[in-house]
């Protein structure tokens, strides 16, 4: 399911499931120990973004190939849906890209990780990629899906209106109104204008990793999580697509069992992927180049400004100089909710330091990242 067909609230299977969006609100939060949560399915949009950039830039010059790949790309008109009531667009040469990993519970995705085919879609991975002026460095800010926020009133891309809501999970924005409501919520939360939007589902993520030949990582401890189909001994591994998907999905295989620990694994995996994708010899084989480009362009949904092969090529060309060592990865400052340890609350003063840095195209200050809830999974995974 693409962002264009995101269902309305009240989808089957949602009610009474405390780990899913839309079930928390005033009067619904409970005290208790952190329970073992159900693993959320998640893609990792940054994978598609990187892979698309590498393979599309290779180009073949064949008209058929161009039109085939161009026709694969799905796009949504975020600007039309959101109108003019948005943060001011900066002109300092920087760019902000909202990257979402979507979970579609139908088709090929049903077979991955035991998903229920209820026809719904969720966003379990959200990252703001801030590309600094000159396009030599980037900061990546992960937004935990379990963050309790005030969701603004928003309009989806079909023109449907969705009421504001208080004290709900962050990822309820996408479930409620798709891509446009997700962007609206991020801009309301941060005060930062999103210049672009990118999304991938996790079946596309798995195929991309397989066609890249896997990703090399090292783990410092065993990771075993039946829910995400992951069983890794401590040591060095070349992860295939299914294993990579399991790694970026697992939340109770490592750390404190929270979404924050899962984010730490994702950030480490992204760095490993970005490092490795530079060395993949895709440009030496025309068939491999085409297959990877075909998979990448089918996997992505973009904003309308990036919704053509030429636009995506130009955008990717501006990112190709950014390596893993040039990416500063942080999580939006949060603390555990004392009323419900399965939710987190924004540390507003520290978060404001992050958003101010992005708006002003400055490095994120260290003071914003100290003393926050972490997930306790730092260093478990690294590039090999």
C-alpha positions as CSV (number, residue, x, y, z in Angstrom):
1,X,0.0,0.0,0.0
2,X,1.4,3.4,-0.9
3,X,0.9,6.6,0.9
4,X,-1.9,7.5,-1.4
5,X,-4.1,4.8,0.1
6,X,-3.4,5.1,3.8
7,X,-6.4,4.0,5.8
8,X,-8.4,6.0,8.2
9,X,-8.3,5.4,12.0
10,X,-10.3,2.4,13.3
11,X,-8.7,-0.2,11.0
12,X,-9.3,-3.8,12.0
13,X,-6.8,-5.1,14.6
14,X,-6.0,-1.7,16.0
15,X,-8.4,-1.5,19.0
16,X,-7.0,-2.8,22.2
17,X,-3.5,-3.2,20.9
18,X,-1.4,-0.9,23.2
19,X,1.7,-1.0,21.1
20,X,0.1,0.4,18.0
21,X,-0.8,4.0,17.2
22,X,-4.1,5.5,18.1
23,X,-4.5,3.6,21.4
24,X,-2.9,6.1,23.8
25,X,-4.4,9.3,24.9
26,X,-5.6,11.1,28.0
27,X,-6.9,8.6,30.5
28,X,-5.4,5.6,28.7
29,X,-1.9,5.6,30.1
30,X,-1.0,3.0,32.7
31,X,1.7,2.5,35.2
32,X,3.8,-0.7,35.2
33,X,7.1,-2.3,34.1
34,X,8.1,-2.1,30.4
35,X,6.5,-5.1,28.8
36,X,7.9,-7.0,26.0
37,X,6.5,-5.2,23.0
38,X,5.5,-6.7,19.7
39,X,8.1,-6.0,17.1
40,X,7.1,-3.3,14.6
41,X,7.7,-3.9,11.0
42,X,9.8,-1.3,9.4
43,X,11.6,-0.5,6.3
44,X,14.6,1.8,6.2
45,X,14.1,4.6,3.7
46,X,17.7,5.7,3.8
47,X,18.6,2.3,2.2
48,X,16.5,3.1,-0.8
49,X,17.7,6.7,-0.9
50,X,21.4,5.6,-1.0
51,X,20.9,2.7,-3.4
52,X,18.8,4.8,-5.7
53,X,21.5,7.5,-5.8
54,X,24.2,5.0,-6.6
55,X,22.4,3.1,-9.3
56,X,20.5,5.9,-11.0
57,X,23.7,7.9,-11.4
58,X,25.2,5.1,-13.5
59,X,22.6,5.6,-16.2
60,X,22.5,3.7,-19.5
61,X,21.3,6.3,-21.9
62,X,18.6,4.0,-23.3
63,X,15.2,5.6,-23.8
64,X,13.4,2.4,-22.8
65,X,15.3,2.1,-19.6
66,X,14.7,5.7,-18.7
67,X,10.9,5.5,-19.3
68,X,10.7,2.1,-17.5
69,X,12.5,3.4,-14.4
70,X,10.8,6.8,-14.5
71,X,7.4,5.0,-14.5
72,X,8.4,3.0,-11.4
73,X,8.5,6.1,-9.2
74,X,5.5,6.9,-7.1
75,X,5.0,10.4,-5.8
76,X,2.7,12.4,-3.6
77,X,2.0,16.2,-3.8
78,X,2.8,17.2,-0.3
79,X,2.9,20.9,-1.0
80,X,-0.7,21.0,-2.4
81,X,-2.0,19.0,0.6
82,X,-0.3,21.2,3.2
83,X,-0.8,24.6,1.6
84,X,1.0,27.7,2.9
85,X,0.6,27.2,6.7
86,X,4.1,25.8,7.1
87,X,7.5,26.8,8.5
88,X,9.4,29.2,6.3
89,X,11.7,27.7,3.7
90,X,15.3,28.6,4.4
91,X,17.7,29.7,1.6
92,X,21.0,28.9,3.3
93,X,21.8,26.1,0.9
94,X,20.8,23.3,3.2
95,X,18.0,20.7,2.7
96,X,15.8,18.8,5.1
97,X,14.4,15.4,4.0
98,X,11.8,13.5,5.9
99,X,12.6,9.8,5.5
100,X,9.9,7.3,6.5
101,X,10.0,3.5,6.5
102,X,6.4,2.2,5.9
103,X,4.8,-1.0,7.0
104,X,2.2,-2.2,4.5
105,X,0.3,-5.2,5.9
106,X,-0.7,-6.7,2.6
107,X,0.8,-8.4,-0.5
108,X,4.5,-9.4,-0.3
109,X,4.9,-7.6,3.0
110,X,2.5,-10.0,4.8
111,X,5.1,-12.8,4.3
112,X,7.9,-10.8,6.0
113,X,8.0,-11.1,9.7
114,X,4.6,-12.7,10.1
115,X,2.6,-9.6,9.4
116,X,-1.1,-9.6,9.6
117,X,-2.8,-8.9,6.2
118,X,-5.2,-6.3,7.6
119,X,-4.7,-3.9,4.7
120,X,-3.2,-1.1,6.9
121,X,0.0,0.9,6.7
122,X,2.1,2.3,9.4
123,X,5.3,4.4,9.7
124,X,7.6,2.8,12.2
125,X,10.8,4.6,11.1
126,X,11.2,8.3,10.8
127,X,14.3,10.3,10.3
128,X,15.0,13.9,9.4
129,X,18.1,14.1,7.1
130,X,19.6,17.5,7.2
131,X,22.1,18.1,4.4
132,X,24.4,21.0,5.2
133,X,25.3,23.8,2.7
134,X,27.9,22.4,0.3
135,X,26.4,18.9,0.6
136,X,29.5,17.5,2.2
137,X,28.0,16.6,5.6
138,X,24.6,15.6,7.1
139,X,22.9,15.2,10.4
140,X,20.3,12.5,10.9
141,X,17.7,12.9,13.6
142,X,15.6,9.8,14.4
143,X,12.1,10.4,15.8
144,X,11.0,7.5,18.0
145,X,7.6,6.1,16.9
146,X,6.6,5.8,20.6
147,X,6.9,9.5,21.3
148,X,3.8,11.1,22.8
149,X,2.9,14.2,20.8
150,X,0.2,16.6,20.0
151,X,-0.8,15.8,16.4
152,X,-2.0,18.9,14.4
153,X,-5.1,19.1,12.2
154,X,-4.0,18.0,8.8
155,X,-5.2,17.4,5.2
156,X,-4.3,14.2,3.4
157,X,-3.4,14.1,-0.3
158,X,-7.0,13.2,-1.3
159,X,-8.2,16.3,0.4
160,X,-9.6,14.6,3.5
161,X,-9.4,16.6,6.8
162,X,-8.2,15.0,10.0
163,X,-8.8,16.5,13.4
164,X,-6.0,17.4,15.8
165,X,-5.3,15.0,18.7
166,X,-3.4,15.3,22.0
167,X,-1.1,12.8,23.8
168,X,-0.9,10.3,20.9
169,X,2.0,8.3,19.5
170,X,4.0,10.0,16.8
171,X,3.5,7.3,14.2
172,X,-0.3,7.7,14.4
173,X,0.1,10.7,12.0
174,X,1.0,8.5,9.1
175,X,-1.7,5.9,10.0
176,X,-4.3,8.7,10.2
177,X,-3.5,10.8,7.1
178,X,-0.6,9.3,5.2
179,X,2.5,11.2,4.0
180,X,1.0,14.7,4.2
181,X,-0.1,14.3,7.8
182,X,3.3,12.8,8.7
183,X,5.1,15.8,7.2
184,X,2.6,18.2,8.9
185,X,3.3,16.6,12.2
186,X,7.1,16.7,11.9
187,X,7.0,20.4,10.9
188,X,4.6,21.2,13.8
189,X,6.9,19.3,16.2
190,X,10.2,20.8,15.0
191,X,9.3,24.1,13.4
192,X,11.6,23.0,10.5
193,X,10.4,23.0,6.9
194,X,10.7,19.6,5.1
195,X,12.1,20.2,1.6
196,X,11.5,16.6,0.5
197,X,9.8,13.4,1.4
198,X,11.0,9.8,0.8
199,X,9.4,6.5,1.8
200,X,10.0,2.8,1.3
201,X,8.2,-0.3,2.4
202,X,10.1,-3.2,4.0
203,X,9.7,-5.7,1.1
204,X,11.5,-3.2,-1.1
205,X,14.2,-2.8,1.5
206,X,14.8,-6.6,1.7
207,X,15.2,-6.8,-2.1
208,X,17.6,-3.9,-2.2
209,X,19.9,-5.5,0.3
210,X,19.9,-8.8,-1.5
211,X,20.7,-7.1,-4.8
212,X,23.5,-5.2,-3.2
213,X,25.0,-8.5,-2.2
214,X,24.3,-8.1,1.5
215,X,25.8,-5.7,4.1
216,X,28.8,-6.5,6.4
217,X,28.3,-5.7,10.1
218,X,29.9,-6.8,13.4
219,X,28.0,-7.5,16.5
220,X,29.5,-7.4,20.0
221,X,26.9,-9.7,21.5
222,X,24.4,-12.4,20.4
223,X,21.1,-11.0,19.0
224,X,18.2,-13.4,19.0
225,X,14.6,-12.3,18.4
226,X,12.1,-14.9,17.0
227,X,9.6,-12.1,16.3
228,X,11.9,-10.4,13.8
229,X,13.3,-13.8,12.6
230,X,16.8,-12.8,13.7
231,X,19.5,-15.1,15.2
232,X,23.0,-13.7,15.1
233,X,26.0,-14.8,17.2
234,X,28.5,-12.2,18.3
235,X,31.0,-11.6,15.5
236,X,31.2,-10.5,11.8
237,X,28.3,-11.2,9.4
238,X,27.2,-10.5,5.9
239,X,23.5,-9.9,6.3
240,X,21.1,-10.8,3.5
241,X,17.9,-8.9,3.0
242,X,15.9,-10.9,5.5
243,X,18.5,-10.7,8.2
244,X,19.0,-6.9,7.6
245,X,15.3,-6.4,7.9
246,X,15.3,-8.4,11.1
247,X,18.1,-6.3,12.5
248,X,16.4,-3.0,11.8
249,X,13.1,-4.3,13.2
250,X,14.2,-6.0,16.4
251,X,13.5,-4.1,19.6
252,X,13.7,-6.7,22.4
253,X,16.7,-8.6,21.0
254,X,19.1,-6.1,22.5
255,X,19.3,-3.1,24.9
256,X,16.4,-2.3,27.2
257,X,13.7,-3.6,24.9
258,X,12.5,-0.2,23.8
259,X,12.2,1.5,20.4
260,X,15.2,3.6,21.3
261,X,17.4,0.6,21.3
262,X,16.1,-0.4,17.9
263,X,16.9,3.1,16.6
264,X,20.5,2.7,17.8
265,X,20.8,-0.5,15.7
266,X,19.3,1.2,12.7
267,X,21.7,4.1,12.9
268,X,24.7,1.7,13.1
269,X,23.3,-0.3,10.1
270,X,22.8,2.8,8.0
271,X,26.5,3.8,8.5
272,X,27.5,0.3,7.5
273,X,25.3,0.4,4.4
274,X,26.5,3.9,3.3
275,X,30.1,2.8,3.6
276,X,29.6,-0.4,1.7
277,X,27.4,1.0,-1.1
278,X,30.3,3.1,-2.3
279,X,32.3,-0.1,-2.9
280,X,29.7,-2.2,-4.6
281,X,30.7,-2.9,-8.2
282,X,27.2,-2.3,-9.7
283,X,28.5,-0.1,-12.5
284,X,30.5,-2.9,-14.1
285,X,27.4,-5.0,-15.0
286,X,24.7,-3.5,-17.1
287,X,22.2,-6.1,-15.9
288,X,23.0,-5.7,-12.2
289,X,22.8,-1.9,-12.6
290,X,19.4,-2.2,-14.2
291,X,18.1,-4.7,-11.7
292,X,19.1,-2.6,-8.7
293,X,17.8,0.6,-10.3
294,X,14.5,-1.1,-11.1
295,X,14.1,-2.4,-7.5
296,X,15.1,1.0,-6.0
297,X,12.7,3.0,-8.1
298,X,9.9,0.6,-7.4
299,X,10.5,0.8,-3.7
300,X,10.4,4.5,-3.2
301,X,7.6,7.0,-2.8
302,X,8.7,10.6,-3.1
303,X,7.3,14.1,-2.9
304,X,6.2,15.4,-6.3
305,X,9.4,17.5,-6.7
306,X,11.5,14.3,-6.7
307,X,8.9,12.3,-8.6
308,X,10.8,11.8,-11.9
309,X,14.0,10.0,-12.8
310,X,15.8,13.3,-13.7
311,X,14.9,14.9,-10.4
312,X,15.9,11.9,-8.4
313,X,19.2,11.7,-10.3
314,X,19.9,15.4,-9.6
315,X,19.0,15.0,-6.0
316,X,21.2,11.9,-5.6
317,X,24.1,13.5,-7.3
318,X,24.1,16.2,-4.6
319,X,24.4,13.5,-1.9
320,X,27.0,11.2,-3.4
321,X,29.9,13.0,-1.6
322,X,28.5,12.2,1.9
323,X,30.0,9.1,3.5
324,X,29.3,7.5,6.8
325,X,32.1,9.5,8.5
326,X,30.3,12.6,7.3
327,X,26.9,11.7,9.0
328,X,26.1,12.8,12.5
329,X,23.4,10.5,13.8
330,X,21.3,11.4,16.9
331,X,17.9,10.6,18.3
332,X,15.4,13.4,19.1
333,X,15.9,14.1,22.9
334,X,13.4,12.1,24.9
335,X,12.8,10.6,28.3
336,X,10.6,7.7,29.4
337,X,7.1,8.6,30.4
338,X,6.8,8.0,34.1
339,X,3.2,7.0,33.7
340,X,3.9,4.5,30.9
341,X,7.4,3.2,30.4
342,X,6.5,2.0,26.9
343,X,6.2,5.6,25.7
344,X,8.6,8.5,25.6
345,X,8.2,12.2,26.1
346,X,10.1,15.0,24.2
347,X,12.7,16.8,26.2
348,X,11.6,20.1,24.9
349,X,14.5,22.3,25.8
350,X,17.1,19.9,24.4
351,X,15.0,19.2,21.3
352,X,14.7,22.9,20.6
353,X,18.5,23.0,20.5
354,X,18.4,20.3,17.7
355,X,15.7,22.1,15.7
356,X,17.5,25.5,16.0
357,X,20.7,23.9,14.7
358,X,18.9,22.5,11.7
359,X,17.1,25.7,10.9
360,X,20.4,27.7,11.1
361,X,22.4,25.0,9.3
362,X,24.7,24.5,12.3
363,X,26.1,21.4,13.9
364,X,23.8,19.8,16.6
365,X,25.3,20.8,20.0
366,X,26.6,18.0,22.2
367,X,24.5,19.4,25.1
368,X,21.4,18.4,23.2
369,X,22.3,14.7,23.1
370,X,23.6,14.2,26.7
371,X,21.5,12.7,29.5
372,X,18.6,11.5,27.4
373,X,17.0,8.1,27.3
374,X,19.0,6.0,24.9
375,X,17.8,2.4,24.6
376,X,21.1,1.0,25.8
377,X,22.1,-0.6,22.5
378,X,24.9,1.7,21.5
379,X,28.0,-0.2,20.2
380,X,26.2,-3.5,19.7
381,X,26.4,-3.2,15.9
382,X,29.1,-1.6,13.8
383,X,30.4,-1.7,10.3
384,X,32.8,-4.6,9.6
